[in-house]
């Protein structure tokens, strides 16, 4: 992967709030930003509950048909 490609990916992560960048002389220190993951975890949580409800309803429907 080229340096330009790495820079582009890091810029996207930084713009999205997923990492922070700290310049140190000629270096740039990149750190994961846990708070940036909150919207993603919320999104996963929504769909986790959605599918839990759907699959529980399916299970109940199947159990009723078997009786």
N, C-alpha and C positions, 0 to 999 in steps of 0.2 A: 504494500500500500504506500502511496506517495505521501510526502509530508503535507502537500496541499490537500489531499483527501482526508488525512487525519485532522488537519486544522479545520476543515469544513465540518466534519462530524463533531468535533469538540465545540465549535461555534453553535451548532444546532442544539447540543446538550446544554450549553451555557444559556442560550436564548430561552430555552424551555425551562430554565430554573432547576435542572437536574444536577448540574455541577457548578462549583464556583471556581474561579480562576484567580490565582494570586501571582502577579509578576514578581520575580526575584532576580534582578539583574537581567541576564540573558535567558533565564529559565522562566517557565510559567508552571506553577504548581496547580494541578487540577484535583479538586476534591468532590466526592459525591455529596450531594445536598439532600439529606433524607426528607426534608419538608417538601421538596419538589416532587416526591413520589406520592404525596397525599391524594391528588386528583386521580392518579392511576389506581391507587388502592380503593378509592371510593367507587370508581367505575367497576373494578373487579367485584367489589362487595355487592353492588347492585345486581350484577348478572349472576353472582353466586346465589343470592336470595331468589332471584327470578327462576333459575333452573331448579333449585331445591323445591320451590313451590310447585313448579310444573311436574317434576318427577314424582313428588308425593301425590299429586292429584292423579297421575297416571297409575301409580301403584294402587291407589284406592279403587280406581275404576276397574283395574284388572282383578283385584281381589273380589269386588262385587260380582263380576262376571263368572268367577270360578265357583261361587256359592250356589 
